[in-house]
Each structure stands twice: as structure tokens, then as C-alpha cells.
Amino acid sequence: MRNEPFFRGFTALIIFVLLAGLAALTSCQRKSTSDRELVAKVDGQPIFRDQVERAYRSRQGAGSDTNSQEEAWSFKLNVLDELIVNQILVDHASHAGITVSEAEVDNKVAEFQSPYSAEEFQKRLRDQDLEMEDLRKEVRRSIIITKLINKEIISSIKVSDADIAAYYERNKANFNVPETLYHLAQIQVTPVADPEVRNLKNDDAKTPAAADRKIQALYARLRAGDDFATVAQEYSEDPRTASGGGDMGFIPASALDSTPQIKQAVTSLQVNQFTGIIPSASGYHIFKLLGKEPAATHTLSELRVQNAIRQTLRNEREQLLKAAYIETLRNRAKVENYLAEQIVKGQLNPSSAK
């Protein structure tokens, strides 16, 4: 969720990660358990080293690395802890009678598939050494955990009008927007090879000529009616914004002063319009104006202020209750963390951490 711009400076929302990642479930599960190294047990249920390793590699991302073996092991302990928590939640959901239908799994899998062609999706599964059956199992676990949290935590959260008013009074200065803000998205193409490119097509223009051809082709697609966010996700070469459809967030008017050409183009747009191709020292850009927030002081009488505060308070309370709930369940569970024991005893080869 993107908060309104006047919520800059508010307490950041903590993203609670329920799953260690779909990559934790791999073809290694099809091996016999005797071939796999046990790293933990949760109430007798095993967690294996290959699950931790796969989730760890997925979190690291292509081309990234930790600074030391110690940091790598610390990261793996965190991954294992998430897998332990997931198992505890799934077990508790089973005792609570929470179930998931095949239709629910079908719908969630369809969401994962939607950005890709059938061939592209199958390739991504193969790249992760996954089969569709594996994906469906982990999707089912994800839905079960979500239902449990909704039932046990979210359904009980209440925010009163008095809570909202008190929050506004404590944070009144944060509702002042001193200058116009532009909510922008961009498509960027660079004339050099970039290993950090993260668009869905893995498409990277590596020469000035290729960059020129690519930006012209993308601009033609936009003029023909293609969705800006989809084109950005598939082809933009800005690693920071491509995955979010090019969304740059809210940019203050003063931040555009250093690039007069971009400022002139952006300030002449109406909401939902996009610029022409704008060259810069880093390549080519096309910007879209998603929204515009004029300078103002927002009051508690505004419905969107009330709604934004309500959501912020709900999120804060949700995170606190989740943390306490999980800790309570963990206290009841029997957890055996063999990986932690090995690290304490110095039985692991540091060079094998990565």
C-alpha cells in the first residue's frame, strides 16, 4: 500500500514476511529424507538444509553476496527461523480447522502466472527447479497462514475515532505539504550493459544504437495504448523502479529544478499523461504523471486523512499483535534447531556458508 504523500515521515509500515519464499520448496523434496541433512524439527516435523539453502539463494539475488562467512550464516539462521515460524503457524492452523479449497489455490497460482506467458512461467519454474505440484503446495501453505492471521489477529483489531484524533494531534506537522508533489513513474533505457537490470523480460540495451531503437519501440507501444506499468515492468532498465511498474513515488517540485527539461515536461502533464522521450546523461526516459499533490495543510476533517490514519494504526497494531501471537505459539511448540547448535559448537566449515 502506498500512503498519501503527507504521510512521509510517519511510522513506516513493517512488512511481515509469512513465508521464506516459494524457492524453499524444491525438487530436493522429491529425494528420500535419508538423503537430506536435517537442520531443525518443529514438534517432530523436519526442516532440511536444502530448504534453507534454496531460500537463502533466492533472498540473495543474482550477483549479490554477503561480506563475510559470519554474515552468511547469520542470514541462513534468519531464513531457518522463518521456516520454523511457518511450520508452527501451519500446525496451529490445522488444529484450528482452517482449510483451503482447490479453487483458492487455482486463483492464487493464476495471479503468479498472470505477468508471464505460459512458456515464460514454465521457464521460471524450471530455473527454480520447481514443478507445478511444488508451487501449489507452497501456495496452499501461504493461504492457510494468511487465513490463520486474519482469523486470530486482524479480525480483532479496532480503531476508534478518538484514536484517529489523538494520532492526528501527535503528528500534526506531518500533514503539512510545503510544496507541490508529483507522483511519477518512468521507463528508462540506458546505452550500456547493466548487470542490475531486473525487468521481467531480462531485456537490456547494451549500446547507444540499441538503446535508441528500444526507447523508440517502447514509446510507440505506449502511443498505441499499451499499459505504462506493464511496459515498465517488462522493459525498463531502472533496477529500482522496474518491478513496481516504474513507480518513483512522490517527487517534490524542488527536486526537479536540477533537470529543467524534465521539469518542463512533467509540469506540463495532466494526470495519467506521459511525456515524450527525454534524453539524459544516463540514457533515455519516458515519464508518466500518476498524481499531483498541491501544497497544503491537511486537516482531520478530510476523509482521506481519517482513512490513512486508520490504516496506519491498524498496521501498527497488527504488527505488534502478530509478533506477540507468534511468540506465544512458539513458546508452546517443541523446536529443535540443529543448525544453531552446530554453529555454536563450531562444527561447520565457514567457507561453506556461501
Contacts in CASP RR format, 6 or more apart in sequence:
PFRMAT RR
TARGET T0000
AUTHOR 0000-0000-0000
METHOD contacts of the structure
MODEL  1
MRNEPFFRGFTALIIFVLLAGLAALTSCQRKSTSDRELVAKVDGQPIFRD
QVERAYRSRQGAGSDTNSQEEAWSFKLNVLDELIVNQILVDHASHAGITV
SEAEVDNKVAEFQSPYSAEEFQKRLRDQDLEMEDLRKEVRRSIIITKLIN
KEIISSIKVSDADIAAYYERNKANFNVPETLYHLAQIQVTPVADPEVRNL
KNDDAKTPAAADRKIQALYARLRAGDDFATVAQEYSEDPRTASGGGDMGF
IPASALDSTPQIKQAVTSLQVNQFTGIIPSASGYHIFKLLGKEPAATHTL
SELRVQNAIRQTLRNEREQLLKAAYIETLRNRAKVENYLAEQIVKGQLNP
SSAK
1 13 0 8 1.000
1 311 0 8 1.000
2 247 0 8 1.000
2 249 0 8 1.000
3 10 0 8 1.000
3 308 0 8 1.000
3 311 0 8 1.000
3 312 0 8 1.000
4 293 0 8 1.000
4 304 0 8 1.000
4 305 0 8 1.000
4 308 0 8 1.000
5 177 0 8 1.000
5 181 0 8 1.000
5 183 0 8 1.000
5 250 0 8 1.000
5 293 0 8 1.000
6 174 0 8 1.000
6 175 0 8 1.000
6 176 0 8 1.000
6 177 0 8 1.000
6 293 0 8 1.000
6 298 0 8 1.000
6 305 0 8 1.000
7 174 0 8 1.000
7 308 0 8 1.000
7 312 0 8 1.000
8 174 0 8 1.000
8 250 0 8 1.000
9 174 0 8 1.000
10 171 0 8 1.000
10 174 0 8 1.000
10 312 0 8 1.000
11 312 0 8 1.000
11 316 0 8 1.000
13 312 0 8 1.000
13 315 0 8 1.000
13 319 0 8 1.000
14 315 0 8 1.000
14 319 0 8 1.000
16 318 0 8 1.000
16 319 0 8 1.000
16 322 0 8 1.000
17 82 0 8 1.000
18 86 0 8 1.000
18 89 0 8 1.000
18 142 0 8 1.000
18 145 0 8 1.000
18 146 0 8 1.000
18 149 0 8 1.000
19 82 0 8 1.000
19 86 0 8 1.000
19 138 0 8 1.000
19 141 0 8 1.000
19 142 0 8 1.000
19 145 0 8 1.000
20 51 0 8 1.000
20 55 0 8 1.000
20 79 0 8 1.000
20 82 0 8 1.000
20 83 0 8 1.000
20 86 0 8 1.000
21 55 0 8 1.000
21 58 0 8 1.000
21 138 0 8 1.000
22 58 0 8 1.000
22 128 0 8 1.000
22 130 0 8 1.000
22 135 0 8 1.000
22 138 0 8 1.000
22 139 0 8 1.000
23 54 0 8 1.000
23 55 0 8 1.000
23 57 0 8 1.000
23 58 0 8 1.000
23 128 0 8 1.000
23 130 0 8 1.000
24 51 0 8 1.000
24 52 0 8 1.000
24 54 0 8 1.000
24 55 0 8 1.000
24 58 0 8 1.000
24 79 0 8 1.000
24 83 0 8 1.000
24 138 0 8 1.000
25 51 0 8 1.000
25 54 0 8 1.000
25 130 0 8 1.000
25 134 0 8 1.000
25 135 0 8 1.000
25 137 0 8 1.000
25 138 0 8 1.000
26 50 0 8 1.000
26 51 0 8 1.000
26 54 0 8 1.000
26 128 0 8 1.000
26 129 0 8 1.000
26 130 0 8 1.000
26 134 0 8 1.000
27 129 0 8 1.000
27 130 0 8 1.000
27 131 0 8 1.000
27 134 0 8 1.000
28 36 0 8 1.000
28 48 0 8 1.000
28 50 0 8 1.000
28 51 0 8 1.000
28 54 0 8 1.000
28 129 0 8 1.000
29 51 0 8 1.000
29 134 0 8 1.000
33 46 0 8 1.000
33 48 0 8 1.000
36 48 0 8 1.000
36 49 0 8 1.000
36 50 0 8 1.000
37 48 0 8 1.000
37 49 0 8 1.000
37 50 0 8 1.000
38 46 0 8 1.000
38 47 0 8 1.000
38 48 0 8 1.000
38 49 0 8 1.000
38 338 0 8 1.000
39 47 0 8 1.000
39 48 0 8 1.000
39 49 0 8 1.000
39 52 0 8 1.000
39 80 0 8 1.000
39 337 0 8 1.000
39 338 0 8 1.000
39 339 0 8 1.000
40 46 0 8 1.000
40 47 0 8 1.000
40 80 0 8 1.000
40 83 0 8 1.000
40 84 0 8 1.000
40 335 0 8 1.000
40 336 0 8 1.000
40 337 0 8 1.000
40 338 0 8 1.000
40 339 0 8 1.000
41 47 0 8 1.000
41 334 0 8 1.000
41 335 0 8 1.000
41 336 0 8 1.000
41 338 0 8 1.000
42 84 0 8 1.000
42 87 0 8 1.000
42 88 0 8 1.000
42 91 0 8 1.000
42 333 0 8 1.000
42 334 0 8 1.000
42 335 0 8 1.000
42 336 0 8 1.000
43 87 0 8 1.000
43 88 0 8 1.000
43 91 0 8 1.000
43 333 0 8 1.000
43 334 0 8 1.000
44 334 0 8 1.000
44 336 0 8 1.000
45 87 0 8 1.000
45 91 0 8 1.000
47 80 0 8 1.000
47 83 0 8 1.000
47 84 0 8 1.000
47 87 0 8 1.000
49 339 0 8 1.000
51 83 0 8 1.000
52 76 0 8 1.000
52 79 0 8 1.000
52 80 0 8 1.000
52 83 0 8 1.000
52 339 0 8 1.000
53 76 0 8 1.000
54 128 0 8 1.000
54 129 0 8 1.000
55 79 0 8 1.000
55 82 0 8 1.000
55 83 0 8 1.000
56 72 0 8 1.000
56 75 0 8 1.000
56 76 0 8 1.000
56 79 0 8 1.000
58 128 0 8 1.000
59 75 0 8 1.000
59 79 0 8 1.000
60 66 0 8 1.000
60 75 0 8 1.000
63 195 0 8 1.000
65 354 0 8 1.000
66 72 0 8 1.000
66 75 0 8 1.000
66 353 0 8 1.000
66 354 0 8 1.000
69 350 0 8 1.000
69 351 0 8 1.000
69 353 0 8 1.000
69 354 0 8 1.000
70 350 0 8 1.000
70 353 0 8 1.000
72 353 0 8 1.000
72 354 0 8 1.000
73 343 0 8 1.000
73 348 0 8 1.000
73 350 0 8 1.000
73 353 0 8 1.000
76 339 0 8 1.000
76 353 0 8 1.000
77 339 0 8 1.000
77 340 0 8 1.000
77 343 0 8 1.000
80 337 0 8 1.000
80 339 0 8 1.000
80 340 0 8 1.000
84 330 0 8 1.000
84 335 0 8 1.000
84 337 0 8 1.000
85 326 0 8 1.000
85 330 0 8 1.000
86 141 0 8 1.000
86 145 0 8 1.000
88 326 0 8 1.000
88 329 0 8 1.000
88 330 0 8 1.000
88 333 0 8 1.000
88 335 0 8 1.000
89 144 0 8 1.000
89 145 0 8 1.000
89 148 0 8 1.000
89 149 0 8 1.000
89 326 0 8 1.000
89 329 0 8 1.000
90 141 0 8 1.000
90 144 0 8 1.000
90 145 0 8 1.000
91 333 0 8 1.000
92 148 0 8 1.000
92 329 0 8 1.000
93 144 0 8 1.000
93 145 0 8 1.000
93 147 0 8 1.000
93 148 0 8 1.000
96 148 0 8 1.000
96 151 0 8 1.000
96 152 0 8 1.000
98 144 0 8 1.000
98 147 0 8 1.000
98 148 0 8 1.000
98 151 0 8 1.000
99 144 0 8 1.000
100 140 0 8 1.000
100 143 0 8 1.000
100 144 0 8 1.000
100 147 0 8 1.000
104 143 0 8 1.000
105 136 0 8 1.000
105 139 0 8 1.000
105 140 0 8 1.000
105 143 0 8 1.000
108 139 0 8 1.000
108 142 0 8 1.000
108 143 0 8 1.000
109 132 0 8 1.000
109 135 0 8 1.000
109 136 0 8 1.000
109 139 0 8 1.000
112 121 0 8 1.000
112 135 0 8 1.000
112 139 0 8 1.000
113 121 0 8 1.000
115 200 0 8 1.000
115 233 0 8 1.000
116 124 0 8 1.000
116 200 0 8 1.000
120 200 0 8 1.000
125 131 0 8 1.000
125 132 0 8 1.000
125 135 0 8 1.000
149 322 0 8 1.000
149 325 0 8 1.000
152 325 0 8 1.000
153 318 0 8 1.000
153 321 0 8 1.000
153 322 0 8 1.000
153 325 0 8 1.000
154 318 0 8 1.000
156 321 0 8 1.000
157 314 0 8 1.000
157 317 0 8 1.000
157 318 0 8 1.000
157 321 0 8 1.000
159 310 0 8 1.000
159 313 0 8 1.000
159 314 0 8 1.000
159 317 0 8 1.000
163 313 0 8 1.000
164 300 0 8 1.000
164 306 0 8 1.000
164 309 0 8 1.000
164 310 0 8 1.000
164 313 0 8 1.000
165 300 0 8 1.000
167 309 0 8 1.000
167 312 0 8 1.000
167 313 0 8 1.000
168 175 0 8 1.000
168 300 0 8 1.000
168 305 0 8 1.000
168 309 0 8 1.000
175 297 0 8 1.000
175 298 0 8 1.000
175 299 0 8 1.000
175 305 0 8 1.000
176 296 0 8 1.000
176 297 0 8 1.000
176 298 0 8 1.000
177 293 0 8 1.000
177 294 0 8 1.000
177 295 0 8 1.000
177 296 0 8 1.000
177 297 0 8 1.000
177 298 0 8 1.000
178 295 0 8 1.000
179 252 0 8 1.000
179 253 0 8 1.000
179 254 0 8 1.000
179 295 0 8 1.000
180 252 0 8 1.000
180 253 0 8 1.000
180 292 0 8 1.000
180 293 0 8 1.000
180 294 0 8 1.000
180 295 0 8 1.000
181 250 0 8 1.000
181 251 0 8 1.000
181 252 0 8 1.000
181 253 0 8 1.000
181 292 0 8 1.000
181 293 0 8 1.000
182 250 0 8 1.000
182 251 0 8 1.000
182 253 0 8 1.000
182 256 0 8 1.000
182 266 0 8 1.000
182 267 0 8 1.000
182 289 0 8 1.000
182 291 0 8 1.000
182 292 0 8 1.000
182 293 0 8 1.000
183 249 0 8 1.000
183 250 0 8 1.000
183 251 0 8 1.000
183 289 0 8 1.000
183 290 0 8 1.000
183 291 0 8 1.000
183 292 0 8 1.000
183 293 0 8 1.000
184 248 0 8 1.000
184 249 0 8 1.000
184 251 0 8 1.000
184 266 0 8 1.000
184 287 0 8 1.000
184 288 0 8 1.000
184 289 0 8 1.000
184 290 0 8 1.000
185 228 0 8 1.000
185 229 0 8 1.000
185 232 0 8 1.000
185 241 0 8 1.000
185 245 0 8 1.000
185 246 0 8 1.000
185 247 0 8 1.000
185 248 0 8 1.000
185 287 0 8 1.000
185 288 0 8 1.000
185 290 0 8 1.000
186 232 0 8 1.000
186 236 0 8 1.000
186 238 0 8 1.000
186 241 0 8 1.000
186 246 0 8 1.000
186 248 0 8 1.000
186 285 0 8 1.000
186 286 0 8 1.000
186 287 0 8 1.000
186 288 0 8 1.000
187 215 0 8 1.000
187 218 0 8 1.000
187 222 0 8 1.000
187 228 0 8 1.000
187 231 0 8 1.000
187 232 0 8 1.000
187 235 0 8 1.000
187 236 0 8 1.000
187 246 0 8 1.000
187 285 0 8 1.000
187 286 0 8 1.000
188 236 0 8 1.000
188 237 0 8 1.000
188 238 0 8 1.000
188 241 0 8 1.000
188 282 0 8 1.000
188 283 0 8 1.000
188 284 0 8 1.000
188 285 0 8 1.000
189 205 0 8 1.000
189 211 0 8 1.000
189 214 0 8 1.000
189 215 0 8 1.000
189 218 0 8 1.000
189 235 0 8 1.000
189 236 0 8 1.000
189 237 0 8 1.000
189 283 0 8 1.000
189 284 0 8 1.000
190 205 0 8 1.000
190 211 0 8 1.000
190 237 0 8 1.000
190 282 0 8 1.000
190 283 0 8 1.000
190 284 0 8 1.000
191 205 0 8 1.000
191 206 0 8 1.000
191 207 0 8 1.000
191 208 0 8 1.000
191 210 0 8 1.000
191 211 0 8 1.000
191 212 0 8 1.000
191 283 0 8 1.000
192 206 0 8 1.000
192 207 0 8 1.000
193 204 0 8 1.000
193 206 0 8 1.000
194 204 0 8 1.000
194 237 0 8 1.000
194 239 0 8 1.000
196 239 0 8 1.000
197 203 0 8 1.000
197 204 0 8 1.000
197 237 0 8 1.000
197 239 0 8 1.000
197 242 0 8 1.000
198 239 0 8 1.000
198 242 0 8 1.000
198 243 0 8 1.000
199 232 0 8 1.000
199 233 0 8 1.000
199 234 0 8 1.000
199 235 0 8 1.000
199 236 0 8 1.000
199 237 0 8 1.000
199 242 0 8 1.000
199 243 0 8 1.000
200 233 0 8 1.000
200 234 0 8 1.000
201 234 0 8 1.000
201 235 0 8 1.000
203 214 0 8 1.000
203 234 0 8 1.000
203 235 0 8 1.000
203 237 0 8 1.000
204 237 0 8 1.000
205 211 0 8 1.000
205 213 0 8 1.000
205 214 0 8 1.000
205 237 0 8 1.000
211 283 0 8 1.000
211 284 0 8 1.000
212 284 0 8 1.000
214 235 0 8 1.000
215 277 0 8 1.000
215 284 0 8 1.000
215 286 0 8 1.000
216 277 0 8 1.000
218 231 0 8 1.000
218 235 0 8 1.000
218 286 0 8 1.000
219 276 0 8 1.000
219 277 0 8 1.000
219 286 0 8 1.000
221 231 0 8 1.000
222 228 0 8 1.000
222 231 0 8 1.000
222 274 0 8 1.000
222 286 0 8 1.000
228 245 0 8 1.000
228 246 0 8 1.000
228 274 0 8 1.000
228 288 0 8 1.000
229 244 0 8 1.000
229 245 0 8 1.000
229 246 0 8 1.000
229 247 0 8 1.000
230 245 0 8 1.000
232 241 0 8 1.000
232 242 0 8 1.000
232 244 0 8 1.000
232 245 0 8 1.000
232 246 0 8 1.000
233 242 0 8 1.000
233 243 0 8 1.000
233 244 0 8 1.000
233 245 0 8 1.000
233 246 0 8 1.000
236 242 0 8 1.000
236 245 0 8 1.000
236 246 0 8 1.000
238 246 0 8 1.000
241 247 0 8 1.000
241 248 0 8 1.000
247 290 0 8 1.000
249 290 0 8 1.000
250 293 0 8 1.000
253 263 0 8 1.000
253 267 0 8 1.000
256 262 0 8 1.000
256 263 0 8 1.000
256 266 0 8 1.000
256 267 0 8 1.000
257 263 0 8 1.000
259 280 0 8 1.000
261 278 0 8 1.000
262 278 0 8 1.000
262 280 0 8 1.000
262 285 0 8 1.000
262 287 0 8 1.000
265 275 0 8 1.000
265 276 0 8 1.000
265 278 0 8 1.000
265 287 0 8 1.000
266 275 0 8 1.000
266 287 0 8 1.000
266 289 0 8 1.000
269 275 0 8 1.000
269 287 0 8 1.000
269 288 0 8 1.000
269 289 0 8 1.000
270 289 0 8 1.000
271 289 0 8 1.000
271 290 0 8 1.000
271 291 0 8 1.000
271 292 0 8 1.000
272 288 0 8 1.000
272 289 0 8 1.000
272 290 0 8 1.000
273 288 0 8 1.000
273 289 0 8 1.000
274 286 0 8 1.000
274 287 0 8 1.000
274 288 0 8 1.000
274 289 0 8 1.000
275 285 0 8 1.000
275 286 0 8 1.000
275 287 0 8 1.000
275 288 0 8 1.000
276 286 0 8 1.000
277 284 0 8 1.000
277 285 0 8 1.000
277 286 0 8 1.000
278 284 0 8 1.000
278 285 0 8 1.000
278 286 0 8 1.000
278 287 0 8 1.000
279 285 0 8 1.000
298 305 0 8 1.000
299 305 0 8 1.000
300 306 0 8 1.000
342 348 0 8 1.000
END
